[in-house]
Each structure stands twice: as structure tokens, then as C-alpha cells.
């Protein structure tokens, strides 16, 4: 039995992190037997982040490493896709994980209306009398990283303009099919649907969360993935 070490369900999503949701989708799609074990503390794990899986006495960290492990066990998440579509699926996954993800992180950590809810949900285990101080330092470091990454230098309107190109690329793929590359989910859907679901699930409505929640195509896609690959 594989144990998925993941953040708990948060704001109606499978987990606080879309990468944990992605790992859940991949595990279910692989056909392997698995269960979840929740934690809010990623510090004991390699890379200091989640998700991870525990198999016997081995712990495998990072969603891409989890995917590679499952593929070694026989999973083919892109079965039936041409070489061209497999390349495009990789590009969509990278778009979601290396661009859309940072939009989502900024929306939760950078918005002064959203942050207090995120702080008290993610870090409820920290005593309230020191929570603000400890998480304030964490938030400052994250925002510094976002500034270095680039998106943190933009206004909300400028970020939405950038994100819009990604959302249009996704909806263009979904015009003639329920999933990005056909009638069944593939590896790209595990990444993209997880990221969209996380964006929609803001604890306080924001322009970004509303953009996703008000788009019938994107919402239909998120729900199609949840129905096709049941992870809760």
C-alpha cells in the first residue's frame, strides 16, 4: 500500500497544495492501491515540501518523482497520445506548474484580504500569540522570492493579463474535447485541473478566483476531472 503524505483538505480542495492534488490524481490514475496521511508540516521531508509518498521504508518526495516511480511500476499516464501530443502535454504541465502556480501563490500570500485566512488555516498549529510574527517572516520571504521570480513586481491587473493567456490556451484545447488531449485524462490534466481548482478555491473571492469560477468551460473541466478521477 502506498501512503500519500499530503497537506489536509483545505478550502474545499483535496489539499492545500495543488501539487498534492496532482499526486492524488496520478496515484488514482496509476491503478495502485493508496491511502492518504495528512500533515501540515513539510519540514521532515526532503526538499522541505509536500507531497511525498511512503512505500515500505522508502519515502519519495516531489510530485514529478512520484510520477516517475509510478511509471516504473507500469503506469502510462499518456497512453494513446502521439509523440507530438506527449510533447504538448508536457508543455501544458510546465505552464501550470511553473507559471500558473505562482499566480495562485501570490493570490493567497500577497492579497491582504486573503492572507489572514490563509495564515490561520495553514498555520493553525502555531500558537496564536506568536503566529503573526512567525508567519509574517515566512510571508516576507515568499514575497521576496516572488519579486525575484518576476510576477511579484506586477499589479493584480498586470498579473491577470498574463494569466489570461494561459486560461485561453486551456479553453482552446477544451473546445472539442472534455480533457486536454482527448476523452480521458492524461498527465497534463492532473497538473492543470489541480492548479485551476486551487485558483478557484480562494477563501476570499479575488479577481483571479472569480475569473476561474465564472468561466463555465474551466469549471466544467475541473468538475469533469474530479468525476473521472475520484480521489475523495
C-alpha positions in Angstrom: 0.0 0.0 0.0 1.3 3.4 -1.0 0.7 6.2 1.5 0.4 9.8 0.1 1.8 12.3 2.6 -0.2 15.4 1.9 -1.5 18.7 3.3 -5.1 18.3 4.6 -8.2 19.2 2.6 -8.4 23.0 2.5 -11.0 25.4 1.3 -12.9 22.6 -0.3 -10.0 21.2 -2.3 -8.3 17.8 -1.9 -5.3 19.5 -0.3 -3.8 23.0 0.4 -1.3 22.5 -2.3 -2.2 21.7 -6.0 0.9 19.5 -6.2 -0.7 17.3 -3.6 -3.9 17.2 -5.6 -1.8 16.3 -8.7 -0.2 13.5 -6.8 -3.6 12.2 -5.7 -4.8 12.2 -9.3 -1.6 10.4 -10.5 -1.9 7.7 -7.8 -5.6 7.1 -8.7 -4.9 7.1 -12.4 -2.0 4.6 -11.9 -4.3 1.9 -10.5 -2.1 1.4 -7.5 -3.7 1.0 -4.0 -3.1 4.0 -1.9 -4.2 5.9 1.1 -3.6 9.5 2.4 -1.9 10.7 5.6 -2.3 14.4 6.4 0.2 16.7 7.8 0.7 20.5 7.8 4.5 20.2 8.5 6.7 19.5 5.4 9.9 20.1 7.3 10.8 16.4 7.9 10.7 15.7 4.2 13.4 16.0 1.5 13.2 19.4 -0.2 11.0 20.6 2.8 7.8 20.4 0.8 4.9 18.1 0.1 3.6 15.8 -1.5 5.6 12.7 -0.8 4.7 9.0 -0.8 5.8 6.3 1.6 6.3 2.8 0.1 7.6 0.3 2.6 10.5 2.0 4.2 11.2 4.4 1.3 9.9 8.0 1.1 9.7 9.6 -2.3 9.3 13.3 -2.4 8.1 15.7 -5.1 5.1 15.1 -7.5 7.4 14.6 -10.5 9.4 12.0 -8.6 6.1 10.3 -7.6 5.1 10.2 -11.2 8.4 8.6 -12.2 8.0 6.0 -9.5 4.5 5.1 -10.7 5.7 4.9 -14.3 8.4 2.5 -13.2 5.6 0.4 -11.8 3.9 0.3 -15.1 1.7 3.4 -15.2 1.4 5.2 -18.6 -0.4 8.4 -18.0 -0.3 9.4 -21.6 -1.3 6.1 -23.2 -2.6 6.6 -26.7 -1.1 10.0 -27.2 1.1 10.6 -30.2 4.7 11.8 -29.7 3.5 15.3 -30.7 0.7 15.3 -28.1 3.0 13.9 -25.4 5.3 16.9 -26.0 2.4 19.3 -25.8 1.1 17.6 -22.6 4.5 18.2 -21.1 4.3 21.9 -22.1 0.8 22.3 -20.6 2.0 20.7 -17.3 5.0 23.1 -17.2 2.8 26.0 -17.9 0.6 25.1 -15.0 3.3 24.3 -12.5 5.9 26.9 -13.4 3.6 29.8 -14.3 0.0 29.4 -13.1 1.2 28.1 -9.7 3.0 31.4 -8.9 -0.2 33.3 -9.7 -2.1 31.2 -7.3 0.6 31.6 -4.6 0.6 35.4 -4.9 -3.2 35.4 -4.8 -3.1 33.7 -1.4 0.0 35.1 0.2 0.1 38.5 -1.4 -3.5 39.7 -1.0 -4.1 41.4 2.3 -7.7 40.3 2.5 -6.9 36.6 1.7 -3.7 36.3 3.8 -5.2 36.4 7.3 -7.5 33.4 6.4 -4.6 31.5 4.8 -2.4 32.2 7.7 -4.8 31.0 10.3 -5.7 27.9 8.3 -2.2 26.8 7.1 -0.6 27.6 10.4 -3.2 26.9 13.0 -0.7 24.6 14.8 1.4 27.7 15.7 0.2 29.3 18.9 -1.8 32.4 18.2 0.3 34.7 20.3 3.4 34.1 18.0 1.6 33.1 14.8 1.6 36.6 13.3 5.4 37.1 14.0 6.4 33.7 12.6 4.2 33.7 9.6 5.0 37.3 8.9 8.6 36.4 8.3 7.6 33.5 6.1 5.3 35.7 4.1 8.0 38.3 3.7 10.4 35.7 2.4 7.9 34.3 -0.1 7.1 37.8 -1.4 10.8 38.4 -1.8 11.0 35.3 -3.8 8.0 36.3 -5.9 9.7 39.6 -6.6 12.9 37.8 -7.8 10.8 35.4 -9.9 9.1 38.4 -11.5 5.4 38.1 -11.0 5.7 39.9 -7.6 6.6 43.1 -9.4 3.3 43.3 -11.3 0.0 44.7 -10.2 -3.0 42.5 -9.9 -4.3 43.7 -13.2 -1.0 43.0 -14.9 -0.8 39.5 -13.4 -4.4 38.8 -14.6 -3.4 39.9 -18.1 -0.5 37.4 -18.1 -2.6 34.6 -16.7 -5.3 35.2 -19.2 -3.1 33.8 -22.0 -2.8 30.5 -20.1 -6.5 30.3 -19.5 -7.3 30.9 -23.1 -4.8 28.2 -24.1 -6.6 25.8 -21.9 -10.1 26.7 -23.0 -9.0 26.4 -26.7 -8.0 22.8 -26.0 -11.3 22.1 -24.4 -13.5 23.4 -27.2 -13.8 20.0 -28.9 -12.9 17.5 -26.1 -13.6 17.0 -22.4 -9.9 16.8 -21.4 -6.8 18.5 -22.8 -5.9 15.6 -25.1 -9.0 13.6 -25.7 -11.8 11.7 -24.0 -9.8 10.6 -20.9 -7.5 12.4 -18.5 -3.7 12.3 -19.1 -0.7 13.6 -17.1 -1.3 17.2 -18.2 -4.8 17.1 -16.8 -3.5 16.0 -13.4 -1.4 19.2 -13.3 -3.7 21.7 -15.0 -7.0 20.7 -13.3 -5.3 20.7 -9.9 -4.0 24.2 -10.5 -7.3 25.6 -11.7 -9.1 24.0 -8.8 -6.7 25.6 -6.4 -7.1 29.0 -8.0 -10.9 28.8 -7.8 -10.9 27.8 -4.1 -9.7 31.1 -2.7 -11.1 31.6 0.9 -11.9 35.2 0.0 -13.1 36.0 -3.6 -10.4 37.7 -5.7 -10.3 38.9 -9.3 -8.3 35.7 -10.1 -10.6 33.3 -8.3 -13.6 34.9 -9.9 -12.1 34.7 -13.3 -11.8 30.9 -13.0 -15.1 30.4 -11.1 -17.1 32.4 -13.6 -15.8 30.5 -16.6 -18.2 27.7 -17.4 -15.6 25.9 -19.5 -12.9 25.9 -16.8 -15.4 24.9 -14.1 -16.8 22.1 -16.2 -13.3 20.9 -16.8 -12.4 20.9 -13.1 -15.6 19.0 -12.3 -15.0 16.5 -15.2 -11.6 15.7 -13.8 -13.0 15.3 -10.2 -15.7 13.0 -11.6 -13.4 11.0 -13.8 -10.6 10.5 -11.2 -12.2 10.3 -7.8 -9.7 11.0 -5.1 -12.1 11.7 -2.2 
